[in-house]
Amino acid sequence: MKKRIYKICSMFLTGIISLGMVQGVWAKNTPDLIEIGLESVCKNVRAANINTSSLEVGTLEQHTFQKDGNITSSNGFTATAVQGELIQLSDTSSKNAAQQLADNMQNMGLQASLGYLGNDDWTVYIQNSSVAEVEQKSNVRAERVSAFVGIGLQDGTKMALLVSDTVPYAFGGTDQAQTFSINGKAYRGYLKFEQKGNALTAVNVVDLEQYVYGVVPSEMPVSYGLEALKAQALAARTYAAYAVHNHQNQGYEMCDTIHCQVYKGYGIEHTTANQAVDDTAGMVIYYQGVPIEAVFSASSGGYTENSENVWQNTVPYLRAVPELTEYTNNPWTKTITLSELDSLTKKQGNHIGTVQDIVITKLSTGGRVQEMKIVGSAGEKVLTKESIRTYFSPICGSLPSKMFRINKKGGEIGVYDGAYQVGNTGNTFIQPQQSETPTTKKHSLTEAAQKGIVVKTEGTLSMMNGTTIGKTEPSSLTPAASEAYTVYDVNIPTVENGKFVFEGVGNGHGVGMSQNGAKGMADMGYTYDQIIKHYYTGVTIER
């Protein structure tokens, strides 16, 4: 996952933050506007439909939209990339004067259109003609532009507007809530295009808080409750502040997909989610004065993960912590045969001979697989970090998480000294008494039973039946989690009857906030700031 607006705001940023490393200093400023590449609806296309009847045309300067004119069309507009030779009138004029001249030239049989030059300067462009023909018919001086590159907005059969790609422009919608609609999706703010040859990518320039309006319900169900949604709003805003340079090479700052954060714009907004954004407006999560990379996943499966066990760097605020509870731990099953795995290793170019087994070689506290090897007759293929999840994709898709057992062999997943998660059949939890000292030591079923906890096993998942009898503040769990979290060397062969049955819990990389865990904590009465400080170690929340 990864704001100049725009290019204006970026001059105030003194550094770029990469995972686990601060480069430069943040002055605790977050951008007012942000540029979002709408890759999910309009990326590298030849044409895009703007389903908006009226567009304000202008520039963005000093975080303020400067309107220079308005164009209308009862049927909306089609945006296309325009390249090649055209003729431009030499003198500039007001928008109304240029529009009238363009209309007159169209009546003379010329393929004329309104042209926008920025700073309230307008002209007329003529395609498929010559300087001599234009000057003869219009009695106006003209000049040839031999290699024009820009955006055209077509109204039906005629071009309504041409804008050079060198002009800083934005088309601001004037419909309900000041929105525009592109390819059937509605967005707040302004629309512009990034052009690469004949291909266009739509860019939404939008207020940061309005951007978060469109992220929160895209990333978390609104049914999760207000405190969980507040935590999600805080994480989304913080991630946007952190990831300002994700797509600078593409001409915008972030995208609208899971690569950054899912953003579905105005059409996905919900009153409860908007309240969560408003209630936390301007709040950002900091670690030592720098906005954090506030990553999150759907479900950890009972224990979150250290950053270095998924990516490369050790990040001090992305430390593994036990779940107090999860709304659901997303149980899942995948099956691979020995012959399927043998074929896969050969296709991947892993020269290890005939596959014989998968051996789990490292497990961490909480039962997450940290390393395993595919053993063949002539060698082995070692899988670590995210390759554990992705290697089997051609056979059965990526594994939802690394919290799994194979043929019932591996760590004891789903049983922790904190909250105990039910499998498929329901959600009941038990918490330690407040007088107990919270630890993160994993209990065996026998140890749990000796503590008076009723244990029921369903397949490879274990659950504790009971009621919530106490609550331990998340801040008191975090230091113990950091100290107790360990990666153990093991040697666990797993093959049985020529197949591997993966049974696991959790969904996603497991680093940072668990969204299902946030829902569970909110249901237990925790507030958004307690949720945030449980999942992100040693952070502060500041406006």
C-alpha positions as CSV (number, residue, x, y, z in Angstrom):
1,M,0.0,0.0,0.0
2,K,1.5,3.9,-0.9
3,K,0.0,13.8,-1.6
4,R,1.0,18.0,-4.3
5,I,-1.7,18.0,-4.2
6,Y,-0.6,17.7,-6.3
7,K,2.5,19.1,-7.2
8,I,2.0,22.2,-5.1
9,C,2.0,20.4,-1.8
10,S,5.0,18.3,-2.5
11,M,7.3,21.3,-2.2
12,F,6.5,21.4,1.5
13,L,7.5,17.8,2.0
14,T,11.1,17.5,3.1
15,G,11.4,13.8,2.7
16,I,10.0,10.5,1.6
17,I,9.2,7.8,4.2
18,S,10.0,4.2,3.2
19,L,9.0,1.2,5.2
20,G,11.0,1.2,8.5
21,M,13.2,4.2,7.5
22,V,12.6,7.9,7.9
23,Q,14.2,10.0,5.2
24,G,13.8,13.7,5.9
25,V,11.6,15.4,8.5
26,W,7.8,15.7,8.5
27,A,6.5,19.0,9.9
28,K,3.2,17.4,10.9
29,N,1.6,18.9,7.8
30,T,-0.9,16.9,5.9
31,P,-2.1,18.0,2.4
32,D,-5.5,19.7,2.0
33,L,-5.9,18.0,-1.4
34,I,-4.7,14.8,-2.8
35,E,-4.5,13.4,-6.4
36,I,-5.9,9.9,-6.8
37,G,-5.4,7.9,-10.0
38,L,-8.8,6.2,-10.7
39,E,-7.1,3.1,-12.0
40,S,-10.1,0.9,-11.2
41,V,-12.4,2.8,-13.5
42,C,-10.3,4.6,-16.0
43,K,-6.6,3.6,-16.5
44,N,-4.8,3.8,-19.8
45,V,-8.0,4.0,-21.9
46,R,-8.5,5.5,-25.3
47,A,-11.7,7.3,-24.2
48,A,-13.7,7.9,-21.0
49,N,-17.3,8.9,-20.5
50,I,-17.9,11.9,-18.2
51,N,-21.5,11.5,-17.2
52,T,-21.9,15.1,-16.0
53,S,-23.9,17.8,-17.8
54,S,-21.9,20.7,-16.6
55,L,-18.2,21.1,-15.9
56,E,-16.3,24.0,-14.4
57,V,-13.0,24.5,-16.2
58,G,-10.0,26.1,-14.4
59,T,-6.7,25.7,-12.6
60,L,-5.6,24.7,-9.1
61,E,-3.4,27.3,-7.4
62,Q,-2.5,27.5,-3.8
63,H,-4.9,24.7,-3.0
64,T,-7.8,26.8,-4.5
65,F,-9.7,26.1,-7.6
66,Q,-9.7,29.1,-9.9
67,K,-12.7,28.8,-12.2
68,D,-12.2,30.2,-15.7
69,G,-15.3,29.1,-17.4
70,N,-18.1,26.5,-17.7
71,I,-19.0,24.1,-20.5
72,T,-22.3,22.2,-20.7
73,S,-23.7,19.2,-22.6
74,S,-27.1,17.6,-22.1
75,N,-25.5,14.2,-22.9
76,G,-22.2,14.6,-21.0
77,F,-18.8,14.4,-22.6
78,T,-16.4,11.9,-24.0
79,A,-12.7,12.5,-23.1
80,T,-10.1,11.4,-25.6
81,A,-6.4,11.9,-26.2
82,V,-5.6,14.3,-29.0
83,Q,-2.2,14.3,-30.8
84,G,-0.9,15.7,-34.1
85,E,-0.9,18.9,-36.1
86,L,-3.6,21.5,-35.7
87,I,-4.1,25.2,-36.2
88,Q,-4.4,27.7,-33.3
89,L,-5.7,31.3,-33.5
90,S,-2.8,33.6,-32.6
91,D,-4.7,35.9,-30.3
92,T,-6.3,34.9,-27.0
93,S,-9.6,36.1,-25.7
94,S,-12.2,35.5,-23.0
95,K,-14.1,32.2,-22.8
96,N,-17.3,33.7,-24.3
97,A,-15.6,35.4,-27.1
98,A,-13.6,32.3,-28.0
99,Q,-16.7,30.1,-27.9
100,Q,-18.6,32.5,-30.2
101,L,-15.7,32.5,-32.7
102,A,-15.5,28.7,-32.5
103,D,-19.2,28.4,-33.3
104,N,-18.9,30.8,-36.2
105,M,-16.0,28.8,-37.7
106,Q,-17.9,25.6,-37.3
107,N,-20.7,27.2,-39.4
108,M,-18.0,27.9,-42.0
109,G,-17.3,24.2,-42.3
110,L,-14.2,24.2,-40.1
111,Q,-13.5,21.6,-37.5
112,A,-13.1,24.2,-34.7
113,S,-13.3,23.8,-31.0
114,L,-12.9,25.9,-27.9
115,G,-9.3,25.8,-26.5
116,Y,-8.2,26.4,-22.9
117,L,-4.8,27.9,-22.2
118,G,-5.1,28.5,-18.5
119,N,-5.1,31.7,-16.4
120,D,-8.5,32.6,-18.0
121,D,-6.9,32.7,-21.5
122,W,-8.9,31.0,-24.3
123,T,-8.4,30.4,-28.0
124,V,-9.8,28.3,-30.9
125,Y,-8.2,25.2,-32.2
126,I,-8.9,23.9,-35.8
127,Q,-8.2,20.3,-36.8
128,N,-7.7,19.0,-40.3
129,S,-7.1,22.4,-41.9
130,S,-4.3,24.7,-42.9
131,V,-3.2,28.2,-41.7
132,A,-4.2,29.7,-45.1
133,E,-7.7,28.2,-45.0
134,V,-8.3,29.3,-41.4
135,E,-7.1,32.8,-42.0
136,Q,-9.1,33.1,-45.3
137,K,-12.4,32.0,-43.8
138,S,-12.1,33.7,-40.4
139,N,-10.1,36.8,-41.2
140,V,-8.1,36.0,-38.0
141,R,-4.4,35.4,-37.7
142,A,-3.5,31.8,-37.1
143,E,-0.4,29.6,-36.5
144,R,0.4,25.9,-36.9
145,V,1.0,23.7,-33.8
146,S,2.9,20.8,-35.4
147,A,2.9,18.4,-32.4
148,F,0.0,19.2,-30.2
149,V,-0.6,16.8,-27.3
150,G,-3.7,17.2,-25.0
151,I,-7.2,16.2,-24.0
152,G,-10.3,16.7,-26.0
153,L,-13.8,16.8,-24.5
154,Q,-16.3,15.8,-27.1
155,D,-20.0,16.8,-27.0
156,G,-21.8,14.5,-29.3
157,T,-20.3,14.7,-32.7
158,K,-18.3,17.9,-32.1
159,M,-15.3,18.8,-29.9
160,A,-16.4,21.1,-27.1
161,L,-12.9,21.7,-25.6
162,L,-9.3,21.1,-26.2
163,V,-6.7,21.4,-23.5
164,S,-2.9,21.1,-24.0
165,D,-1.2,18.7,-21.7
166,T,1.1,21.5,-20.6
167,V,-1.8,23.4,-19.0
168,P,-2.5,22.8,-15.3
169,Y,-6.3,22.2,-15.5
170,A,-9.1,20.5,-13.6
171,F,-12.7,20.0,-14.6
172,G,-14.8,20.6,-11.5
173,G,-18.3,19.0,-11.6
174,T,-21.2,21.3,-10.6
175,D,-23.8,18.6,-9.9
176,Q,-25.1,17.4,-6.5
177,A,-22.5,17.8,-3.7
178,Q,-20.1,19.3,-6.3
179,T,-19.5,15.8,-7.8
180,F,-18.6,14.6,-11.3
181,S,-19.2,11.1,-12.7
182,I,-16.8,9.2,-14.9
183,N,-17.6,5.9,-16.5
184,G,-20.6,5.6,-14.2
185,K,-18.8,6.3,-10.9
186,A,-19.4,9.5,-8.9
187,Y,-16.6,11.5,-7.1
188,R,-16.3,14.6,-5.1
189,G,-13.7,17.3,-6.1
190,Y,-12.1,17.8,-9.5
191,L,-11.3,15.7,-12.5
192,K,-8.2,15.8,-14.6
193,F,-6.4,13.4,-16.9
194,E,-2.9,12.0,-17.1
195,Q,-2.0,11.3,-20.7
196,K,0.5,8.9,-22.0
197,G,0.4,8.9,-25.8
198,N,-3.1,7.9,-26.8
199,A,-4.0,6.5,-23.4
200,L,-5.7,8.4,-20.6
201,T,-5.9,7.8,-16.8
202,A,-8.5,9.8,-14.8
203,V,-7.2,11.6,-11.7
204,N,-9.5,12.8,-8.9
205,V,-8.1,15.8,-7.1
206,V,-10.1,15.8,-3.8
207,D,-10.0,17.2,-0.3
208,L,-8.2,14.8,2.1
209,E,-11.2,14.4,4.4
210,Q,-13.6,13.8,1.5
211,Y,-11.1,11.2,0.2
212,V,-11.3,9.4,3.5
213,Y,-15.2,9.5,3.2
214,G,-14.7,7.3,0.1
215,V,-12.1,5.0,1.7
216,V,-13.6,4.0,5.0
217,P,-16.8,2.2,3.7
218,S,-14.7,0.8,0.8
219,E,-12.3,-0.9,3.3
220,M,-14.5,-1.7,6.2
221,P,-18.2,-2.8,6.5
222,V,-20.3,0.1,8.0
223,S,-21.9,-2.5,10.2
224,Y,-18.7,-2.8,12.2
225,G,-19.8,0.2,14.4
226,L,-18.7,3.7,15.0
227,E,-15.6,3.2,17.1
228,A,-14.2,0.6,14.6
229,L,-15.0,2.9,11.7
230,K,-13.2,5.8,13.5
231,A,-10.1,3.6,13.9
232,Q,-10.3,2.8,10.1
233,A,-10.7,6.5,9.3
234,L,-7.6,7.3,11.3
235,A,-5.6,4.5,9.7
236,A,-6.8,5.6,6.2
237,R,-6.0,9.3,6.7
238,T,-2.6,8.4,8.2
239,Y,-1.7,6.0,5.4
240,A,-2.6,8.7,2.9
241,A,-0.2,11.1,4.6
242,Y,2.5,8.5,4.6
243,A,2.0,7.2,1.1
244,V,2.0,10.6,-0.7
245,H,4.6,9.5,-3.3
246,N,3.4,6.1,-4.2
247,H,2.6,6.9,-7.8
248,Q,4.6,10.1,-8.5
249,N,6.0,8.5,-11.6
250,Q,2.5,8.0,-13.0
251,G,1.5,11.6,-12.6
252,Y,-0.6,11.3,-9.4
253,E,0.0,10.5,-5.8
254,M,-2.0,7.4,-4.9
255,C,-4.3,5.0,-6.7
256,D,-7.8,3.8,-5.8
257,T,-6.9,0.1,-5.5
258,I,-5.6,-2.3,-2.9
259,H,-2.1,-1.3,-3.9
260,C,-2.7,1.9,-1.8
261,Q,-6.2,1.9,-0.3
262,V,-9.5,1.0,-1.9
263,Y,-11.4,4.3,-2.8
264,K,-14.8,4.2,-4.4
265,G,-15.7,7.9,-4.2
266,Y,-19.0,9.6,-3.5
267,G,-21.2,6.6,-4.6
268,I,-20.0,4.4,-1.6
269,E,-20.4,7.1,1.1
270,H,-22.5,6.3,4.2
271,T,-23.7,8.5,6.9
272,T,-22.1,6.4,9.8
273,A,-18.8,6.2,8.0
274,N,-18.8,9.9,7.3
275,Q,-19.5,10.6,11.0
276,A,-16.5,8.5,11.8
277,V,-14.4,10.6,9.5
278,D,-15.8,13.9,10.9
279,D,-15.3,12.8,14.5
280,T,-11.6,12.2,13.8
281,A,-11.1,15.0,11.3
282,G,-7.5,16.0,11.0
283,M,-6.2,13.3,13.3
284,V,-3.1,11.4,12.2
285,I,-1.1,8.6,13.9
286,Y,2.5,9.5,14.5
287,Y,5.6,7.6,15.6
288,Q,8.3,9.9,16.8
289,G,6.8,12.9,14.9
290,V,6.3,11.1,11.6
291,P,3.1,9.7,10.2
292,I,3.2,5.9,10.3
293,E,2.5,3.4,7.5
294,A,-0.8,2.4,9.0
295,V,-1.2,-0.9,7.2
296,F,-4.1,-3.2,8.1
297,S,-5.6,-6.5,7.1
298,A,-9.0,-8.2,7.4
299,S,-8.2,-10.7,10.1
300,S,-5.0,-11.8,11.8
301,G,-6.4,-15.1,12.9
302,G,-5.6,-14.4,16.6
303,Y,-2.1,-12.7,16.6
304,T,-0.8,-10.0,14.4
305,E,2.6,-10.1,12.7
306,N,6.0,-8.3,12.9
307,S,6.7,-6.3,9.7
308,E,10.0,-8.0,9.0
309,N,8.3,-11.4,8.8
310,V,6.2,-10.2,5.9
311,W,8.4,-7.5,4.2
312,Q,12.0,-6.5,4.7
313,N,12.5,-3.9,7.4
314,T,11.9,-4.0,11.2
315,V,9.4,-1.2,11.9
316,P,9.1,-0.3,15.6
317,Y,5.4,0.4,15.5
318,L,4.5,-2.7,13.5
319,R,5.0,-5.2,16.2
320,A,3.1,-8.5,16.7
321,V,0.4,-8.3,19.4
322,P,-2.3,-10.8,20.4
323,E,-5.9,-10.2,19.5
324,L,-8.2,-9.3,22.4
325,T,-10.9,-10.7,20.2
326,E,-11.8,-11.0,16.5
327,Y,-15.3,-10.6,15.1
328,T,-14.5,-13.6,12.9
329,N,-11.1,-15.2,12.3
330,N,-12.0,-16.2,8.7
331,P,-11.4,-20.0,8.8
332,W,-10.4,-21.4,5.4
333,T,-9.2,-24.7,3.7
334,K,-7.2,-25.4,0.6
335,T,-6.0,-28.8,-0.7
336,I,-3.0,-29.5,-3.0
337,T,-2.0,-33.0,-4.2
338,L,1.6,-34.2,-4.3
339,S,1.4,-34.5,-8.1
340,E,0.1,-31.0,-8.5
341,L,2.9,-29.6,-6.4
342,D,5.5,-31.6,-8.4
343,S,4.2,-30.1,-11.6
344,L,4.2,-26.6,-10.1
345,T,7.9,-26.8,-9.0
346,K,8.9,-27.9,-12.5
347,K,6.9,-25.1,-14.2
348,Q,8.5,-22.6,-11.8
349,G,12.0,-23.9,-12.7
350,N,12.8,-25.2,-9.3
351,H,15.2,-28.1,-10.0
352,I,14.6,-30.2,-6.9
353,G,13.6,-33.5,-8.5
354,T,10.4,-35.3,-7.6
355,V,8.5,-33.6,-4.8
356,Q,8.2,-35.7,-1.7
357,D,7.0,-33.5,1.1
358,I,6.4,-30.0,2.6
359,V,8.3,-29.5,5.8
360,I,7.4,-26.6,8.2
361,T,10.7,-25.3,9.5
362,K,9.9,-22.1,11.4
363,L,6.8,-21.1,13.5
364,S,6.2,-18.0,15.4
365,T,4.2,-17.3,18.6
366,G,0.6,-17.6,17.7
367,G,1.1,-20.4,15.2
368,R,2.0,-18.5,12.0
369,V,4.2,-20.4,9.6
370,Q,7.4,-18.3,9.0
371,E,9.3,-20.7,6.8
372,M,8.7,-24.0,5.1
373,K,10.5,-26.0,2.4
374,I,9.3,-28.1,-0.5
375,V,11.5,-31.2,-0.3
376,G,12.3,-33.1,-3.5
377,S,14.5,-36.1,-4.4
378,A,17.3,-33.8,-5.6
379,G,16.9,-30.7,-3.5
380,E,14.5,-28.3,-1.8
381,K,12.7,-25.0,-2.4
382,V,12.5,-22.7,0.7
383,L,9.6,-20.4,1.1
384,T,9.6,-17.4,3.4
385,K,7.7,-14.2,4.1
386,E,4.8,-13.6,1.6
387,S,6.1,-16.3,-0.8
388,I,4.6,-18.8,1.6
389,R,1.2,-17.4,0.7
390,T,1.7,-16.7,-3.0
391,Y,3.8,-19.7,-4.2
392,F,0.8,-22.0,-4.6
393,S,-1.3,-19.4,-6.5
394,P,-1.3,-21.3,-9.9
395,I,-2.8,-24.3,-8.2
396,C,-5.3,-23.0,-5.6
397,G,-4.9,-19.2,-5.4
398,S,-2.8,-17.5,-2.8
399,L,-3.2,-18.8,0.7
400,P,-5.4,-16.3,2.7
401,S,-2.9,-16.1,5.5
402,K,0.2,-17.8,7.0
403,M,-1.7,-18.9,10.1
404,F,-2.4,-22.5,9.1
405,R,-1.6,-26.2,9.7
406,I,-1.0,-28.8,7.0
407,N,-2.8,-32.1,7.5
408,K,-3.4,-31.1,11.2
409,K,0.4,-30.6,11.7
410,G,1.9,-27.3,12.8
411,G,1.2,-24.7,15.4
412,E,-1.9,-24.6,17.6
413,I,-3.7,-21.9,15.7
414,G,-6.6,-20.0,17.2
415,V,-5.8,-20.5,20.9
416,Y,-4.2,-17.6,22.8
417,D,-3.9,-16.2,26.3
418,G,-6.2,-13.3,25.8
419,A,-9.2,-13.8,23.6
420,Y,-10.3,-17.2,22.2
421,Q,-11.9,-17.3,18.8
422,V,-14.7,-19.6,17.7
423,G,-14.5,-21.3,14.3
424,N,-17.4,-21.4,11.9
425,T,-20.3,-21.8,14.3
426,G,-20.4,-18.6,16.3
427,N,-18.4,-16.0,18.3
428,T,-18.0,-16.3,22.0
429,F,-15.0,-15.1,23.8
430,I,-13.3,-15.3,27.2
431,Q,-11.0,-12.7,28.7
432,P,-8.6,-13.0,31.6
433,Q,-9.6,-11.5,35.0
434,Q,-8.3,-8.0,35.5
435,S,-6.3,-9.4,38.4
436,E,-4.5,-11.8,36.1
437,T,-1.2,-10.8,34.5
438,P,-1.7,-10.9,30.8
439,T,0.9,-12.8,28.8
440,T,1.2,-14.0,25.2
441,K,2.4,-17.5,26.0
442,K,0.4,-19.9,23.9
443,H,-1.5,-22.5,26.0
444,S,-1.9,-26.1,25.0
445,L,-5.4,-27.5,25.3
446,T,-4.4,-29.3,28.5
447,E,-3.0,-26.1,30.1
448,A,-6.2,-24.2,29.1
449,A,-8.4,-26.9,30.7
450,Q,-6.4,-26.7,33.9
451,K,-7.2,-23.0,34.1
452,G,-10.9,-23.9,34.2
453,I,-11.5,-23.0,30.6
454,V,-13.8,-25.3,28.7
455,V,-12.1,-26.4,25.5
456,K,-13.8,-27.7,22.3
457,T,-11.9,-28.8,19.3
458,E,-13.3,-28.6,15.8
459,G,-10.9,-30.1,13.2
460,T,-7.7,-28.1,13.5
461,L,-9.4,-25.0,15.1
462,S,-9.9,-24.7,18.8
463,M,-12.3,-22.4,20.6
464,M,-13.0,-21.4,24.1
465,N,-16.7,-21.4,25.2
466,G,-17.5,-18.8,27.8
467,T,-18.4,-15.2,28.4
468,T,-16.4,-12.0,28.7
469,I,-15.5,-11.8,32.4
470,G,-13.0,-9.0,32.3
471,K,-11.1,-6.6,30.2
472,T,-7.4,-5.9,30.1
473,E,-6.3,-2.5,28.6
474,P,-4.6,-3.0,25.3
475,S,-1.6,-0.8,26.4
476,S,-0.7,-3.4,29.1
477,L,-0.7,-6.2,26.5
478,T,1.6,-4.5,24.0
479,P,5.0,-4.7,25.9
480,A,4.4,-8.3,26.8
481,A,3.6,-9.1,23.2
482,S,6.8,-7.6,22.0
483,E,8.8,-9.5,24.5
484,A,7.0,-12.8,24.1
485,Y,6.8,-12.9,20.3
486,T,9.3,-15.5,19.1
487,V,10.1,-17.4,15.9
488,Y,10.9,-21.1,16.7
489,D,13.0,-23.5,14.6
490,V,10.9,-26.7,14.0
491,N,11.0,-29.7,11.7
492,I,7.5,-30.9,10.8
493,P,6.9,-33.1,7.8
494,T,3.3,-32.8,6.6
495,V,2.5,-35.1,3.6
496,E,-0.3,-37.6,4.1
497,N,-1.9,-39.9,1.5
498,G,-0.3,-37.9,-1.3
499,K,-1.9,-34.6,-0.5
500,F,-1.6,-31.5,1.6
501,V,-4.7,-30.1,3.3
502,F,-4.1,-26.5,4.5
503,E,-6.5,-25.5,7.2
504,G,-6.1,-22.0,8.5
505,V,-7.5,-18.8,10.0
506,G,-7.0,-15.1,9.1
507,N,-7.1,-13.1,5.9
508,G,-4.3,-10.9,4.8
509,H,-0.7,-10.2,5.7
510,G,-1.5,-9.8,9.4
511,V,0.6,-6.7,10.0
512,G,-0.9,-3.7,11.8
513,M,-4.6,-3.4,12.6
514,S,-6.9,-6.3,12.2
515,Q,-10.2,-5.0,10.9
516,N,-12.2,-7.9,12.4
517,G,-10.2,-7.3,15.6
518,A,-11.1,-3.7,15.6
519,K,-14.8,-4.7,15.3
520,G,-14.5,-7.1,18.2
521,M,-12.7,-4.6,20.4
522,A,-15.4,-1.9,19.6
523,D,-18.1,-4.4,20.5
524,M,-16.3,-4.9,23.9
525,G,-16.4,-1.2,24.6
526,Y,-12.9,-0.1,23.5
527,T,-12.6,3.3,21.9
528,Y,-11.0,4.1,18.6
529,D,-7.8,5.4,20.2
530,Q,-7.4,2.3,22.4
531,I,-7.9,0.2,19.2
532,I,-5.2,2.2,17.4
533,K,-2.7,2.1,20.3
534,H,-3.2,-1.7,20.7
535,Y,-2.3,-2.5,17.0
536,Y,0.4,0.2,16.5
537,T,3.1,0.1,19.2
538,G,4.3,3.3,20.8
539,V,2.3,5.7,18.6
540,T,0.6,9.0,19.4
541,I,-2.5,10.5,17.8
542,E,-2.4,14.2,17.0
543,R,-4.2,16.7,14.9
